[in-house]
Amino acid sequence: MLKNTMLKTVLLVTMASWIPASIAVPITTTALGHNSPTEYIDAPFMPYANPNAPTGGTLSLDARGTFNAANKWMTTGVAMAGTDYLYDTLMTGSLNEAFTMYPQLASKVTYDPDDTSWIIYHINPAARFWDGSLVTSHDVKATYDAILNKGPMYIRSYLGDIKDIQIINKQQVKFVFASDKNKEILLTVGQFPIFAKSSIDADFEKISLTPLMGSGPYKLGRVDAGRAVSYVRDPNYWGRDLMVNRGRYNFDMIKFVYYQSDEIAFEGFKSGQYRFRPENKASNWATGYNFPAVKAGLISKESISSQNPVPMQALIMNMRRPIFQDIRVRQALTAAYDFEWMNKTLFHGQYERLQSFFHGSELAATGTPTDAEMQVLIPLLSKLEPMQRKAVLMEWQLPTSDGSGFNREGLLKARQLLLDAGFYYEDMKLYQPDGKLAQIEILMTGETMGRVLLPYIRNLKRLGFDVTLRQVDGAQYYERVRRFDYDMVVDVFAQSLSPGAEQAAFWGSAAADEPGNHNTAGIKNTAIDTVTALLANAKNRDEIVLYTQVLDRLLRAGHYLVPLYGKSSTNVAYWNQYRHTEKLPSNAIGIDYWWTDKKAEARVNQYLKQ
């Protein structure tokens, strides 16, 4: 899922579901679902929107680090937060369905259920860029040509099945694919922002704070270089009456305020420098909201549940480094992590240990493999090393400690695994089988993860590892990660309810050799490659669930990373000027559908002037 995490697909168009495949002909429809219903195809607005929501006010949020560019689709520069508000996509996703798309720039699509090697997107004749010029198929083709030839490697991989982009006329553009196997690509190509061709030709690769010409609901407002960026609602936005946009984009301004650390950002929230905060720090949530504005009743706290998989936050072991090649070493590094003590001591017991790459959803593998899973796994077992083969067939459970802070059992197990892998001790130091010192550098930027990593580092040092924690600035960090220049690094893998082709970018062998791709662990495993291909070509919802659960087992059994922690809901705190519908979307916070209560905002402003 493009992730705002990336979305996915295999086609089900409810309008035409009655047509027998044997006589299917090209059809035109206004909604597409990838093994997901198109429940709102005739709805006047989305069920989590308030079509009568008042407009006005400012939504202000925080961001980390710094920025020097307005284009996040090139391979250089650090893009400012929030640029998605500048651009429309051909279609936009439902926040209540696994992978369903509804019209935005495109008013409809035409495709052949019997030959899914192509799809035609029909551009809405009303669509306009900010300067009033028409959005045409030429702009769509120019956008995809630029992304495919000059964009980030993981995006090029994700769109790798595009063979050709053909202009039929001003308002019809045809995507031709390498085969009809990847059903989800029909929807995938509807997910990306569309830029004006003239802007692409002149500025696509320039590192600049001036954005490419867009057609979205907001324009770039004030930029305070490296410190803040704001977007102002376009009063002439062409698409405000579209079904997916009714009750959406209600704020006159959206502002992102940058901070170098979460501690400073929290102080900024307390003083009203920004007013909406996803709270990711357990200690803050448990004890930090006792400042005067809270006592005055001006701060709201909500824990918002979601059916999406919990993002896998983990400490990645870079398989490109020889020290991590032996699975027993990777197991040892996992056994050294003491989640129970950290959760009790640092997180006030608020987090869950992530037992799955799709934790908290129907996609997570549980128990031992089912008969259906075994049918997929049996041909793959010979491709796995013995320890991975054994683990993939067992009920999965990460090591647990007694929470005392000593983790004696885990460290003893880790020590034995290292000895079994040929590591040895000499003069109180740990050496690799080749005689080199067992050294590991953990790379990070910012200060947020330091308190989590330092107790883990102490445990690794008890095992004899020579471990250093290297903190670098944002620009250096992003460049090193792009080049896979690290031993271990914290990464987060956000997943949707409809995994598909993007899994190859996370875990695929080809992606391991492509700088800038998302396979940060450097995994090269033919069994995983086989299952990611099956998943990308899944024919129905049952197959998506089946292949995802098999993939989950293979990834866990490979011990490619140390799962850290997460939770199945999102904690948010906000100055109580913001409002939302009673029933939020099932798969997201849906902040784009919130609005400002002007009277409440006035009370907040008055309080902050005191």
N, C-alpha and C positions, 0 to 999 in steps of 0.2 A: 504494500500500500504506500502510496506516495505520501507516504506516510503523512505533509500533515499527516504522516505516514503515509504510502502509496496504496490505492484501491486495486480491485481485481475483477476476473470474469470468465464465464462459460455461458452461452446464451440461453435465455428463456424470455421470450416476448409474449406476454400473456394475451395480447391482442390476436396473435396468430397461432396460438397453441393448438387450435383445432385443425390446422392444415396438416394432413398426413405427409410424412417426410417424403414418401414416394412421389408425390405430386407437388411438392413445395416449389414455389416460384419466388422471385425477389419480392420482398415486401417493404413497405415504408411504415415507420412507427415513430412515436415521440418518446418512447422510454425503452431502455435496455436493462436487463438484469443478467448477471452471471450466476446462474444457479440460485437466483434470488428473485422474489416476486417483484412485480412493478405495481405495487399496491396503490400508489398515489397518482397513477397515470391520468385520471380524470378529476383529481382533487383541485380545488381552487387555490389552496396553499398547503404548506407542509403542516402536519399535526402538532409540531412543537413550535409553530410560529404564532404570533399574535398579529393578525393583519391590521389591527387598529392601534398598534403600538405607537406611542408618540415619538417623534424624532427630536433630536437635539442632544446637548450634553457632550461630555468627553469620556471615552473609555481610556483609562491609562493603565499601563502594565509595565513590568520591568524586563530588562534583558541583561545579558552578561557580556563582559569583554569589551569589544570595540567593533568598528566597521569602517570600511573604506570604499564600498561599492554599493550600487543600487541593483546590480544584476546578479542573481544567485545561480544563473544557468551557465556561467562560464567557469573555466577551470582555475582562474586566478582571482585574487581579491577575497575579502571577507564581507559578505553581503549584510546590509542592514536588516533588522527584524521587520516583519510585516509587509514585505513587498508583494505578497499574494493579493493584498487588497487592491493593488493597482490593475489587476488583470482578470478578465473573464476567461473561462475555458469553454470548449465546445459544448460539453455537458457537465453537470455538477451532481455530486453524489447525495444520496439519501443518508441521513444520520440515524435512521431506524431500520435499515435493511442491510444485509451483508454486503452486497455490491450491486447497487441499482443506480442508474444514471438518468437524469431528467434534463430537459433542454435549457441551455443558456445561450451561447453564441449560435449554436446550431438549433434550428427549430424542429428538425427531424432527421432520421437516418434511413438509408435504404441498404438492404443486404439480402443475400440468398442463403436460407437455412441449409441448403444442400452444398453450397460452395462458399465457405467462410474465409476464402482467401482474399476477400475484398470487402470494403464498406464505403458507402458514400455519405458524407456529412453535408447537409443542406444548411448554408449560412442564413440566419435570420436576416431578411432584407432591411429590417429596422436597426440592425447592429451598427454602432458608430464608435469610432475612436474619440478621444477627448477633443481633438481638433475638429470634429464634425464629419470627418471623412468616413466613407463606408468601410466596414470590415469585409474583406473578400477572400476568396479561395487563394488568391496570390499571397495574402498575408499568412494564411495557414501553412501553405507550402514553404514559404520563406522561414517561418518559425521552426518547423520541423527539420528543414535542411540545416539550419544553424545549430540546433540542439544535437542532431545526429552527427554532425561533423566537427563541432567545436565545443559541445557541452561536456559535463562531467562524465567520466567513464561509466559509472554505475547507471546513469540514465541511458547512455548509448547501448549498454548491455540490455537494459529493460525494454528498449524499443528495437532491439536487434532484428526482430522478425519483419520490420518494414522493408519492403523491397523497392517500392516506388510510391511517389505521391503525384497524382495526376490532376491537373486543372481541367474540369469539364466545362465550366463556365464561371462567371463571376461569383456565383453563389453555391456552386457544387464542387466539392473536392473529393477525390477518390483515393483511398489508401489501399495499396496492393501489398499483400504479404507473401512471404517466401513459401508458405504452404497454408493449408486449411486446418492444421493440427492445433495451433494455439488459438483457441476460441476467445480467450479473454482479451487478446490484443485488439479486438473490435471495439471494446470499451476503453481500453487503456489509452488509445490515441485521442480519446475525448477528454482526457484529464489535465492536459498541459495548458499553461497560459499562452495566449496568442498575442504576438507583438505586431506592430505595423512594419511592413516590409521596408519602407524607407528608413525607419529607425534601425532595423537590423543591419541593413547595408552600410549604414554610416557608423554605428556605435556598438555593435554586439560585443566585441572583444575589448572595448575600452574600460579601464578601471575608472569609474566616474560615479559621482553622487547624483547624476541626472539619470532618471530611469528611462528605459525604452518606452516608446509611445504605447499606451494601453487603452483599453475600453472599459476598465473596471469601475466599481462604484466609488472609489476614492482616488484622489490625486495626491502627489507628494506635497506636503506642506512645508513646515520649517525643519531644517536639518542643522542641528548643533553638533558639528563633526565629532564623532566618537563618543558623544554624551547623550544625545536624544534625537529622536526622529518622530515626526508626526505626519498623519495623513488626514486630509480634509475631504468630506463627502462632496461628491460632484452633484450639484443641484440639477444638472442636465443629463444625469446618467440615463442612458437609453433603456437599460434593462430593469428598471425598478418595479415594473408591473408584471414581470414574469412570475409564473407560479412559484418557482423556487425562491424568488426574491421578495415575495410579499411578507411583510413583517420582519424583514432582514435588513441589515446595514442601517440601523436606526440612529447611530451616534453621529453627530456632526463632525467629530474629530476622534481619531484613534492615535494614541501617543505611546511610544516606548521609551522608557528612561533607562539608561545604561549604568550598571554598577560593576565594580571589579570583584566583589565578593557578596555572598548571600547575607552575611552579617550586616554589611552596610546597606544592602537593599532592604532588609527588614526594618532598619531604622528609617529608611526613606518612606516605607509604607506607613509606619507609625505617624510620621509627620505629614502625611498626605501628599508627598511628592508624586506618588502614583496610587491608584485606589482599587485595583483589582489584583489579587495575588494568589496564584496556585501555591499552596503551602506544602513544600516537599521535605521540610525538616520536622521530624517527629517531636523533638524537644520544644520547638516553637509552638506546635499545635497543642501539646500537652500543658505547657506552662507559660508560654510567651505572650499569650493574649490576655494580659492583665493590665495593660497600660490605660491611661485616662480615657481615651476615646472609646474603648471597650466598655469601661464602667459607665460612660455617659450614654451607652446604648447606640452608638453610631457605627459599630462594626458588626457585620454579619459573618457567621461561620457556617459552612455547609460541607457535608461529605456526600459527594455525588457519585452514585454507583454507575457502573458500565458493564455491558455484556462483552466488550472487547477483551481479548487476551491482555493480561498485565504485561507491559513492556519488560523484556528481559534485560535487566541491568546486570552487568557482569564484568569481571576482571578477565580480560582476554589474554590468552597465551599465544604469542606469535609463532605459529608452526614453521615459519621460515627460519627460525633460530634453531640450531642443532640441539640446544639444551631441552627443548620441549618435544622432541620427536618421539621419545618413548612414552607410551600411554601411562606407564607406572609413575613417571615423574609428574604427569598432569594429574593423576589421581592423588598423588601425595600433596600437591599444591592445593587441591580441593579439600582434602582432609584437614589441612592446617587452618582453614577458615572457620572461625568459631561464631556462627550466626547467633546461637542462643544467648551467648554472653553479650554480644553487641546489641541484640534486640532488647535485652533486659536493661542494659546499662546506658546505651546511647539513644535508643529509640522508644523508650517507655512502653515496650511490648506492642507497638502499633503495627509492625510489619510482618509479612509472611515470607517464609523461605520459598523461593521460586523453584518448584519441583519440575517445572515444564517450561519449554520455550513458548508455550501457548497457555500459560497458567491462568486458571480462573475461567476457562471457556470450554465449550464442547469439543474443541480441537485438541485438548490436552490428552495425551496417552495415559491411561490409568490401568492398574493391575497388570496382569500378564497379557501378552498379545492375544487378540481374538482370532477365531478361525480365518476371518477375512484378512486380518493383518498378517497372519502366518503365510497365507498364499502369496502375499507380496514379499515377505521377508525370506522365505526358504531359498529362492534363487539367488539371493544376495548374501547369504551367510558365508559362503566360501570366499567372498571378497573382503571380509572383515578379519582383523587380527583376533586371536583367541579370546582375549579379555573383553573386547568390544562385542564379539559374538555372544559370549556368555551373558553380558550385561543387557543386551538388547532383548533377550528372551525372559528376563526376570522382572519382577515388580520393582519399580524404581524407588529408591529412597536415598536422599543425600545424607552424608554423615551428620549425626547430631551429638551435641556435647551436653554436659550436665549444667552448663551455664555458670560454672564457678569462676571462669576466667583462666583456668589452667589448661583446659583441653588436652589433658594428659593422654587419654585414649586416642584422640585424633592424631597427636604428634607421634605417638609410638607407632601407630599404623603407617603414618607418612614416612617415618624413618626406615621402617622395614621395606616399604615399597622402593625407596631410594637405594637401599642396599641391594635389593633384588635386581634393580636396573643397572647395577655395576658402579654406583657412586661409592665413594669411600672417604673415611675420615683420616686426617693426618695433622698433627699439631693443632688439634681443636678446630680444624677447618674442613669444609666439605669440598670434595673434588669430583669432577665428572669422570666417566670411564676413560676419557682420553687424556686425563691428567690436568686438565684445565680447572681453575678455580670455579666453583659453582656460583656465578655472579648473575644477578638479575637487576635490571633497572626498570622501575615502574614510572611511567610518564604521566604527568597530569598538568592541567592548567587551572587556574583559580585555586581557591582554598577549601571549597565545599567538601571534597572527598578526602582531604587530609586526615580528618579525625577517624574516618572509616578505615583508611589504608594503614595508618600507623600501628594499630593493634595487630593487624594481619602481618605486617612487616616484622614485628617483634616475634611472632610465632615462627616465621621463616628463618629468622636469625637463630632461634633456639634449635632449629634443625641444622644449622651450619651454613645456610646460604649467606653470601655477601650481597645484601640487598640495599639499593639506594632508591630514594624517592626523588625524582627529578621534576621540579616545577618550572615550566617555561611560560612565556607570554602566549596569548591566543594565536597570533599569526604564526609563530614558530611551531606551536602545537599542531595546528591544522595542516601545516606543510609536512611535518614529520609523519602525521597519521596518513596523509595522502600517499606518502612514499613508503609506508609500512616500516618506518624507521623507529622501532621500539621493541622492547622485550615483552612488557605487559602494559596494558592500557585499559581504562574503563570505557566500555561502549554500551549503548542501549539499542536494542532491536525491538522497535515497535511493530506490532502485527495487527492486521485487520481480521475480520471474521471470514474473509475469503482469500486465503493465501494463494499465490499463483506464481507467475514468471519471476517476480522479484526475489523469490527464494534462491534462485541460482546466483543472484548478485550477492546475497548474504553468505552462501555456503558452497557455491559451485567452484570446481577446479579451475575453470577459465578465469573466473573473477579473482582468484588468488594471485594471478600474475599481472593484473591490470591496475596500475597505480590510480588511486582515486576511487576504486570500487569499494563495495561495502563488506567484502570478505576480509575483515580485519584479523581474523584468526588464521588466515592462510590455509583453510581446509582444502585438502585434495583427497577425495574419497569417492571411488567409482560407484559405490552403493548409494551414497547421498546424491550423486549426480543423476543416477537412474530415477530415484524417487522424486527429485525436484522436477525432472522432465515429465514424469507421470502426473504430478500435481498441476503443472502448467497446462496439461492437455486433458484435465479431468472433464468428464462429460456431464456430471450432475453433482448435486450437493452431497450425496452419499460418498462419492469418490473423493471429493475435496476433503471431507472429514477423515476418510480412511487413509489417504496418502499423507495428510498432515500428521496424523497420529503415528504413522510409520516413520516419517521424517523426525518427529519429536524423539522417538526411541533411538534412532541412529545418532542424532546430535548429542543426546544425553550420554549415551554409551561411549562416545568418543572422548569425553572429558576435555573438550576444547576450551572451556572457560570455567571460571569459578562464579557460579550464580551468587549474587549478593542478596538483594531484598526488594520487595515491592508490596503493593496492596491493590485490591480489586476495586477501590474507589478513589476518587480524586478529592483532596481537601482544598477548598477555596475559601479565602477570606476577602471581604470587600467592604469598603465604606458603603453604608446601606442606602446609597442613592440609586443602586442598580436593581432592576427587576427582571423576572423571567416568567414564562408560562408555568402553570402548576405542574404540567407533565413535560419534563425535559426529554430530549432524545435518548434512545436506549444505548447509543454507542459513542456519545460525546457530551461535553458540557454544552456545546452549541452557543458559544458566546456571541456569535454573529446575530443571533436572534434575541438577545437581551436588549434592554432599553433603559433610559434614564428617567427616574421620577424627579421632575423639575423642582417640586416643593422640597423633597428630601435633599436634593442636591444643594438647594439654597441653605438648608439647615447645616449641612456639612460645611459649606463654604463659610458660613457665619462662625461656626465653631473653630475652624482653622485660622480665622482672622484674629482670634482672641490671643 
